[in-house]
Amino acid sequence: MAKWSVTYGGKADSELRIAYGADADSPQCAVLHTRDSYLRLSYGRDCAWGTSIVTMPIYWSGGKNHQGVRVNVEWATQGDNLVLTSTGTSKKLEIYEVITLQPPSDQAMVVKVEARTSGTLHLDDRPGEAFKPVFLSSMHISDLDWDCRSVFISDETICFPRSGFFVTPSPVRYATTFGLNGGTSRWKKNSPTVTIELEEPMQIAGWVSGSRKVSSDNVGLWAASERVLPAWAYTIAASGDLDGSRRRSGI
């Protein structure tokens, strides 16, 4: 009978490693880095690690970008699902998240994130990036070397410029569906396509730096708000789809 397995590993046991299967046939399908809330997902044995989802919010305050909230995690099974309760504090903002993982199936890994905040926080005036409730972090340094091949927002596919905004803060663009297409490059075989499905439309923005290091993420794609949100929710799908823009509500 298939079941979930959760263990700590990595440097200072900072990786919450999640596997699913029966007995010895239990491949790892997710890892949550507790030092910074980065979540990576795998849709199957042939899937490589690729785009990360930063589950804790990122924000600008006091002229500084605050990214990478350390989290404490508890977990339990509910029916067939694994439910993680993740809590973190950044300055005077407290964040509580429920992350529900469905069993991997049909070349896809689906996760629901529900978050809420409490406390006070003064945000800087930075249109399109003051408060980011969900952020995708990945790598694309050339047409040959990448973890993500292209960007999609709703039905539109966007290619990467050499550097700069590929989705600008102005004019404002709103969407419920966005993500990064995976696939196979010279650098990475079978990286997942990662799709975010928001419950409510939000502003979407994205940036790529001119880095040429395959070992460092240089792509960021995110949902944005000009204020601290009291609550939000979204669904993540990591899949073998070559074009995630074809996905719709109900992933």
Residue frames relative to the residue before (quaternion, step in Angstrom):
aa qw qx qy qz dx dy dz
M 1.0000 0.0000 0.0000 0.0000 0.00 0.00 0.00
A 0.4379 -0.7109 0.4849 0.2604 3.59 -0.81 1.00
K 0.0613 0.7881 -0.6097 0.0593 3.54 -1.08 0.75
W 0.5505 -0.6022 0.4736 0.3317 3.54 -1.35 0.27
S 0.0919 -0.7542 0.6469 0.0646 3.53 -1.25 0.63
V 0.0398 -0.8060 0.5900 -0.0269 3.58 -0.76 1.07
T 0.1032 0.7912 -0.5927 0.1095 3.57 -0.74 1.09
Y 0.4061 -0.6706 0.5561 0.2760 3.54 -1.28 0.40
G 0.1120 0.7834 -0.6054 0.0848 3.55 -1.14 0.72
G 0.6185 0.5634 -0.3990 0.3753 3.55 -1.28 -0.25
K 0.7586 -0.3644 0.2742 0.4653 3.55 -1.34 -0.15
A 0.8467 -0.0245 -0.0449 0.5295 3.55 -0.79 1.12
D 0.5302 -0.6506 0.3890 0.3798 3.58 1.17 0.63
S 0.3319 0.7795 -0.4699 0.2478 3.57 1.02 0.82
E 0.6456 0.4881 -0.3229 0.4906 3.60 1.28 0.01
L 0.2109 -0.7385 0.6284 0.1237 3.54 -0.84 1.04
R 0.1150 -0.8353 0.5375 0.0101 3.55 -0.21 1.31
I 0.1272 -0.8203 0.5576 -0.0055 3.53 -0.72 1.17
A 0.0241 -0.7918 0.6096 -0.0293 3.55 -0.81 1.06
Y 0.1130 -0.7820 0.6096 0.0640 3.54 -1.27 0.44
G 0.4660 0.6594 -0.5022 0.3095 3.54 -0.93 0.93
A 0.5353 -0.6061 0.4845 0.3337 3.52 -1.32 -0.33
D 0.8565 -0.0372 -0.0148 0.5147 3.54 -0.88 1.06
A 0.8363 -0.1283 0.1030 0.5229 3.61 -0.77 -1.02
D 0.6461 0.4981 -0.3150 0.4850 3.58 1.24 -0.35
S 0.3863 0.7099 -0.4831 0.3369 3.57 0.52 1.24
P 0.0727 -0.8335 0.5468 0.0316 3.62 0.29 1.19
Q 0.5308 -0.6133 0.4809 0.3330 3.55 -1.18 0.61
C 0.1155 -0.8220 0.5569 0.0307 3.58 -0.85 0.97
A 0.8014 0.0925 -0.0575 0.5881 3.61 1.22 -0.16
V 0.0195 -0.7570 0.6510 0.0527 3.52 -1.31 0.40
L 0.1330 -0.7662 0.6258 0.0595 3.55 -0.96 0.95
H 0.2674 -0.7650 0.5690 0.1393 3.55 -0.64 1.16
T 0.3082 -0.8100 0.4713 0.1636 3.56 -0.29 1.26
R 0.5970 0.5797 -0.3752 0.4083 3.62 1.16 -0.35
D 0.8326 0.1244 -0.0460 0.5377 3.62 1.13 -0.47
S 0.4857 -0.7115 0.3837 0.3325 3.62 1.33 0.13
Y 0.3804 0.7034 -0.5104 0.3162 3.62 1.14 0.47
L 0.1234 -0.7893 0.6008 0.0267 3.55 -0.86 1.07
R 0.0480 -0.7799 0.6236 0.0241 3.57 -0.94 0.92
L 0.1704 -0.8062 0.5652 0.0401 3.53 -1.04 0.88
S 0.1691 -0.7625 0.6175 0.0930 3.54 -1.22 0.63
Y 0.3347 -0.7696 0.5106 0.1870 3.59 -0.88 0.91
G 0.8156 -0.1021 0.0638 0.5660 3.61 1.22 -0.07
R 0.7593 -0.4066 0.2576 0.4378 3.55 -1.31 0.09
D 0.7180 0.4509 -0.2553 0.4646 3.59 1.01 -0.76
C 0.5598 0.6230 -0.3778 0.3946 3.59 1.29 -0.11
A 0.2891 -0.7366 0.5866 0.1725 3.56 -0.98 0.90
W 0.5614 -0.5503 0.4704 0.4009 3.57 -1.25 0.28
G 0.0119 0.8149 -0.5781 0.0389 3.57 -0.94 0.86
T 0.8466 0.0508 0.0132 0.5296 3.56 -0.69 -1.14
S 0.2476 -0.7540 0.5937 0.1330 3.55 -1.08 0.88
I 0.2709 -0.7174 0.6158 0.1810 3.54 -1.26 0.55
V 0.2340 -0.7482 0.6032 0.1471 3.59 -0.69 1.08
T 0.2442 -0.8354 0.4787 0.1150 3.56 -0.24 1.28
M 0.6740 0.4350 -0.3006 0.5158 3.61 1.08 -0.59
P 0.5691 -0.6359 0.3885 0.3476 3.64 -0.96 0.75
I 0.2579 -0.7102 0.6378 0.1493 3.50 -1.34 0.60
Y 0.0633 0.8211 -0.5621 0.0766 3.59 -0.89 0.80
W 0.3833 -0.6760 0.5810 0.2419 3.52 -1.39 0.38
S 0.1862 0.7604 -0.6031 0.1530 3.56 -0.83 1.03
G 0.8350 0.1203 -0.1112 0.5252 3.56 -0.91 0.93
G 0.6593 -0.5302 0.3020 0.4393 3.57 1.13 0.66
K 0.6734 0.4644 -0.2822 0.5011 3.59 1.25 0.24
N 0.3790 -0.6903 0.5699 0.2346 3.53 -1.14 0.74
H 0.1570 -0.7950 0.5828 0.0604 3.57 -0.61 1.16
Q 0.1462 0.7946 -0.5589 0.1870 3.54 -0.36 1.32
G 0.7731 0.3412 -0.2536 0.4707 3.55 -0.93 0.90
V 0.0841 0.8174 -0.5591 0.1106 3.58 0.46 1.22
R 0.4042 -0.6932 0.5430 0.2475 3.56 -0.87 0.97
V 0.1350 -0.8191 0.5562 0.0382 3.59 -0.91 0.91
N 0.2725 -0.6828 0.6486 0.1970 3.47 -1.38 0.47
V 0.1193 -0.8300 0.5448 0.0005 3.56 -0.83 1.00
E 0.0472 -0.7351 0.6750 0.0427 3.51 -1.17 0.80
W 0.0979 -0.8204 0.5620 0.0390 3.59 -1.10 0.51
A 0.0234 0.7619 -0.6467 0.0273 3.50 -1.33 0.51
T 0.4257 -0.6653 0.5372 0.2959 3.56 -1.23 0.40
Q 0.0676 -0.7545 0.6518 0.0350 3.52 -1.19 0.77
G 0.7877 -0.0940 0.0099 0.6087 3.55 -0.14 1.27
D 0.8013 -0.2152 0.1863 0.5262 3.58 -0.77 -1.05
N 0.6503 0.5642 -0.3006 0.4105 3.59 1.22 -0.39
L 0.3180 -0.6839 0.6156 0.2284 3.51 -1.38 0.34
V 0.1262 -0.8089 0.5733 0.0329 3.57 -0.75 1.07
L 0.1487 -0.7740 0.6132 0.0523 3.54 -0.77 1.16
T 0.1613 -0.7399 0.6433 0.1125 3.56 -1.05 0.81
S 0.0494 -0.8277 0.5563 -0.0548 3.54 -0.44 1.29
T 0.0142 -0.8029 0.5953 -0.0262 3.59 -0.80 1.02
G 0.0704 0.7938 -0.6006 0.0654 3.54 -1.10 0.76
T 0.2126 -0.7606 0.6008 0.1234 3.56 -1.28 0.43
S 0.0031 0.7755 -0.6308 0.0275 3.55 -0.99 0.94
K 0.7836 -0.0740 -0.0369 0.6157 3.56 -0.43 1.28
K 0.7691 -0.3127 0.2241 0.5104 3.64 -0.66 -1.01
L 0.5338 0.6135 -0.4051 0.4178 3.56 1.27 0.34
E 0.1490 -0.7706 0.6162 0.0664 3.55 -0.87 1.03
I 0.1189 -0.8042 0.5820 0.0194 3.56 -0.87 1.02
Y 0.0796 -0.7754 0.6265 0.0038 3.53 -0.97 0.99
E 0.0065 0.8175 -0.5741 0.0460 3.58 -0.76 1.04
V 0.1757 -0.7221 0.6570 0.1264 3.50 -1.24 0.66
I 0.0842 -0.8001 0.5937 -0.0160 3.56 -0.62 1.22
T 0.0807 -0.8248 0.5595 -0.0092 3.58 -0.43 1.26
L 0.1536 -0.8003 0.5779 0.0444 3.56 -0.64 1.19
Q 0.2630 -0.7420 0.5975 0.1524 3.54 -0.90 0.97
P 0.6017 -0.5545 0.4074 0.4055 3.63 -1.06 0.52
P 0.5158 -0.6359 0.4638 0.3383 3.63 -0.93 0.80
S 0.1694 0.7802 -0.5897 0.1222 3.57 -1.01 0.83
D 0.8592 0.1429 -0.0883 0.4833 3.55 -1.24 0.54
Q 0.6669 -0.5326 0.3012 0.4254 3.57 0.88 0.97
A 0.6821 0.4279 -0.3069 0.5074 3.59 1.04 0.71
M 0.1551 -0.7330 0.6550 0.0983 3.51 -1.27 0.65
V 0.0824 -0.8250 0.5590 -0.0082 3.58 -0.56 1.19
V 0.0348 -0.7992 0.5976 -0.0533 3.55 -0.88 1.07
K 0.1971 -0.7603 0.6082 0.1149 3.58 -1.01 0.85
V 0.1073 -0.7826 0.6119 0.0398 3.58 -0.94 0.96
E 0.0182 -0.7685 0.6393 -0.0179 3.56 -0.90 1.03
A 0.0292 -0.8349 0.5470 -0.0538 3.58 -0.63 1.14
R 0.0210 0.7628 -0.6455 -0.0313 3.51 -1.30 0.43
T 0.2456 -0.7766 0.5694 0.1113 3.54 -1.22 0.59
S 0.0393 -0.7515 0.6546 0.0723 3.52 -1.36 0.29
G 0.6146 0.5318 -0.4105 0.4134 3.55 -1.20 0.51
T 0.4748 -0.6655 0.5063 0.2745 3.54 -1.35 -0.04
L 0.0547 0.7844 -0.6143 0.0667 3.53 -1.15 0.70
H 0.2382 -0.7575 0.5910 0.1419 3.58 -0.87 0.96
L 0.2144 -0.7963 0.5578 0.0936 3.56 -0.67 1.14
D 0.4859 -0.6290 0.5198 0.3131 3.55 -1.20 0.58
D 0.5104 -0.6187 0.5001 0.3266 3.55 -1.27 0.40
R 0.2824 0.7400 -0.5481 0.2687 3.56 0.07 1.34
P 0.2800 -0.7997 0.5070 0.1583 3.59 0.03 1.27
G 0.8363 0.2089 -0.1713 0.4771 3.53 -0.93 0.95
E 0.8142 0.1862 -0.1251 0.5355 3.60 1.17 -0.01
A 0.3453 0.7557 -0.4981 0.2482 3.62 1.21 0.27
F 0.7941 -0.0150 0.0509 0.6054 3.59 0.89 -0.97
K 0.0847 -0.8109 0.5789 -0.0115 3.56 -0.67 1.17
P 0.2353 -0.8160 0.5100 0.1368 3.62 -0.21 1.19
V 0.7807 0.0330 -0.0507 0.6220 3.60 1.20 -0.43
F 0.0677 -0.8037 0.5892 -0.0481 3.54 -0.94 1.01
L 0.2066 -0.7569 0.6091 0.1156 3.56 -0.97 0.94
S 0.1139 -0.7946 0.5961 0.0180 3.55 -0.82 1.07
S 0.1518 0.8055 -0.5523 0.1519 3.58 -0.70 1.07
M 0.4035 -0.7065 0.5332 0.2319 3.58 -1.31 -0.20
H 0.1650 0.7287 -0.6549 0.1133 3.53 -1.08 0.92
I 0.0149 0.8377 -0.5446 0.0371 3.59 -0.26 1.22
S 0.7869 -0.0216 -0.0112 0.6167 3.59 1.27 -0.20
D 0.6719 -0.4839 0.3677 0.4233 3.57 -1.31 0.05
L 0.6992 0.4547 -0.2657 0.4835 3.58 1.25 -0.31
D 0.7858 0.2747 -0.1160 0.5418 3.57 1.08 -0.72
W 0.3499 0.7276 -0.5207 0.2775 3.55 -0.42 1.24
D 0.3591 -0.6485 0.6167 0.2650 3.49 -1.45 0.26
C 0.7670 0.1715 -0.1171 0.6071 3.57 1.21 -0.56
R 0.4084 -0.7551 0.4733 0.1975 3.54 -0.83 1.06
S 0.7904 -0.1052 0.1345 0.5883 3.57 0.97 -0.92
V 0.4771 -0.6464 0.5285 0.2741 3.53 -1.41 0.13
F 0.0257 -0.7756 0.6248 0.0864 3.57 -1.17 0.45
I 0.0533 -0.7391 0.6709 0.0288 3.51 -1.22 0.75
S 0.7949 -0.0709 -0.0271 0.6020 3.56 -0.48 1.23
D 0.8089 -0.2460 0.1810 0.5024 3.65 -0.66 -1.02
E 0.6062 0.5870 -0.3444 0.4116 3.59 1.27 -0.10
T 0.2123 -0.7502 0.6144 0.1208 3.55 -1.02 0.89
I 0.1311 -0.7993 0.5861 0.0179 3.57 -0.89 1.02
C 0.2916 -0.7419 0.5786 0.1727 3.58 -0.93 0.92
F 0.5450 -0.6478 0.4323 0.3106 3.55 -1.18 0.55
P 0.3617 -0.6609 0.5993 0.2706 3.59 -1.09 0.66
R 0.6775 -0.4587 0.3494 0.4566 3.59 -1.22 0.04
S 0.7690 -0.1641 0.1109 0.6078 3.57 1.06 -0.77
G 0.6459 0.5377 -0.3927 0.3735 3.55 -1.28 0.37
F 0.7128 -0.4145 0.3289 0.4605 3.55 -1.31 -0.18
F 0.1549 -0.7523 0.6298 0.1161 3.57 -0.98 0.86
V 0.7140 0.1372 -0.1827 0.6619 3.56 1.37 -0.08
T 0.2453 -0.8332 0.4824 0.1138 3.58 -0.19 1.28
P 0.5612 -0.6056 0.4405 0.3524 3.61 -1.15 0.55
S 0.7847 0.1395 -0.0788 0.5988 3.59 1.17 -0.50
P 0.4524 -0.2496 -0.8411 0.1603 1.53 -1.55 1.98
V 0.5809 -0.6075 0.4198 0.3425 3.54 -1.16 0.69
R 0.1160 -0.7807 0.6119 0.0524 3.55 -0.99 0.88
Y 0.1446 -0.7984 0.5825 0.0489 3.56 -0.77 1.10
A 0.1129 0.7784 -0.6112 0.0880 3.57 -1.12 0.69
T 0.3565 -0.6923 0.5693 0.2639 3.53 -1.33 0.18
T 0.7670 0.2952 -0.1563 0.5479 3.59 1.19 -0.54
F 0.2182 0.7516 -0.6039 0.1513 3.56 -0.89 0.94
G 0.1781 0.8025 -0.5595 0.1059 3.55 -1.24 0.28
L 0.4682 -0.6514 0.5332 0.2687 3.51 -1.41 -0.17
N 0.3597 -0.7419 0.5328 0.1907 3.54 -0.81 1.08
G 0.2491 -0.7655 0.5788 0.1303 3.53 -1.00 0.90
G 0.1251 0.7840 -0.6046 0.0640 3.53 -1.20 -0.62
T 0.5904 -0.5654 0.4413 0.3700 3.55 -1.21 -0.58
S 0.0351 -0.7756 0.6300 -0.0173 3.54 -0.89 1.06
R 0.7065 -0.4046 0.3363 0.4734 3.56 -1.29 -0.12
W 0.6988 0.4768 -0.2542 0.4687 3.57 1.10 -0.76
K 0.8354 0.0998 0.0170 0.5402 3.59 0.84 -0.95
K 0.2451 -0.7607 0.5862 0.1329 3.57 -0.99 0.89
N 0.8697 0.0101 -0.0280 0.4927 3.55 -0.94 0.96
S 0.1730 0.7512 -0.6109 0.1803 3.56 0.60 1.11
P 0.5187 -0.6822 0.4108 0.3112 3.61 -0.97 0.74
T 0.3918 -0.6123 0.6171 0.3015 3.50 -1.34 0.38
V 0.1437 -0.8023 0.5772 0.0492 3.58 -0.76 1.06
T 0.0906 -0.8045 0.5869 -0.0110 3.54 -0.67 1.21
I 0.1515 -0.7554 0.6314 0.0882 3.57 -1.02 0.88
E 0.0770 -0.7723 0.6303 0.0197 3.56 -0.88 1.01
L 0.2224 -0.7971 0.5532 0.0951 3.58 -0.36 1.29
E 0.4935 -0.6432 0.4878 0.3237 3.57 -1.15 0.54
E 0.7735 0.1507 -0.0885 0.6092 3.58 1.20 -0.58
P 0.5625 -0.5950 0.4304 0.3799 3.65 -1.03 0.62
M 0.0155 -0.7740 0.6330 -0.0022 3.55 -1.11 0.79
Q 0.5971 -0.5248 0.4477 0.4094 3.53 -1.30 0.23
I 0.1718 -0.7727 0.6056 0.0818 3.57 -1.04 0.85
A 0.0674 0.7816 -0.6179 0.0532 3.57 -1.02 0.83
G 0.0350 -0.8177 0.5746 0.0014 3.57 -1.20 0.46
W 0.1232 -0.7927 0.5970 0.0029 3.53 -1.15 0.77
V 0.0623 -0.7583 0.6458 0.0641 3.56 -1.19 0.65
S 0.3097 -0.7382 0.5676 0.1922 3.56 -0.97 0.87
G 0.5674 -0.6205 0.4293 0.3299 3.58 -1.27 0.27
S 0.2556 0.7994 -0.5070 0.1964 3.59 1.19 0.44
R 0.1814 -0.7706 0.6005 0.1126 3.54 -1.20 0.60
K 0.4901 0.6444 -0.4329 0.3964 3.58 1.20 0.55
V 0.3559 -0.7529 0.5125 0.2094 3.57 -0.57 1.13
S 0.6529 0.5403 -0.3102 0.4307 3.59 1.18 -0.48
S 0.7224 0.3988 -0.2347 0.5138 3.61 1.25 -0.14
D 0.4559 -0.6624 0.5189 0.2899 3.56 -1.06 0.77
N 0.0392 -0.8095 0.5858 0.0052 3.58 -0.92 0.90
V 0.6500 0.4799 -0.3081 0.5022 3.59 1.32 0.12
G 0.0111 0.7775 -0.6288 0.0078 3.54 -1.00 0.88
L 0.0206 0.7707 -0.6353 0.0440 3.57 -0.94 0.94
W 0.0765 0.8505 -0.5052 0.1247 3.58 -0.61 1.07
A 0.4095 -0.6050 0.6071 0.3125 3.47 -1.48 0.14
A 0.1566 -0.8279 0.5379 0.0259 3.57 -1.00 0.86
S 0.0541 -0.7581 0.6488 0.0385 3.51 -1.31 0.55
E 0.4359 -0.6907 0.5123 0.2656 3.58 -1.16 0.60
R 0.7445 0.2840 -0.1921 0.5729 3.58 1.30 -0.04
V 0.5801 -0.5448 0.4569 0.3975 3.53 -1.28 0.27
L 0.3086 -0.7657 0.5362 0.1761 3.57 -0.66 1.08
P 0.4233 -0.7048 0.5002 0.2718 3.61 -0.94 0.81
A 0.7956 -0.0468 0.0543 0.6016 3.59 1.18 -0.57
W 0.0928 0.7679 -0.6320 0.0478 3.57 -1.24 0.51
A 0.0950 -0.7844 0.6106 0.0532 3.56 -1.30 0.30
Y 0.0671 0.7830 -0.6162 0.0524 3.54 -1.18 0.61
T 0.3293 -0.7114 0.5849 0.2081 3.52 -1.35 0.33
I 0.2129 -0.7554 0.6104 0.1073 3.54 -1.06 0.87
A 0.0259 -0.7567 0.6516 0.0462 3.55 -1.12 0.73
A 0.0995 -0.7441 0.6583 0.0552 3.56 -0.88 1.01
S 0.0918 0.8362 -0.5217 0.1418 3.55 -0.45 1.19
G 0.5397 -0.6081 0.4789 0.3309 3.50 -1.39 0.11
D 0.3416 0.7392 -0.5084 0.2800 3.59 1.23 0.27
L 0.3763 -0.7197 0.5328 0.2379 3.57 -0.95 0.81
D 0.7788 0.1806 -0.1178 0.5891 3.58 1.20 -0.34
G 0.2194 -0.8237 0.5134 0.0989 3.55 -0.04 1.31
S 0.5393 0.6340 -0.4104 0.3726 3.59 1.19 -0.36
R 0.5881 0.5742 -0.3745 0.4292 3.58 1.23 -0.23
R 0.5447 0.6252 -0.4057 0.3845 3.58 1.23 -0.26
R 0.1547 -0.7762 0.6065 0.0756 3.55 -1.21 0.59
S 0.7440 -0.3440 0.2907 0.4936 3.55 -1.29 -0.15
G 0.7369 0.4043 -0.2988 0.4520 3.52 -1.13 0.68
I 0.3336 0.7287 -0.5322 0.2728 3.59 1.16 0.40
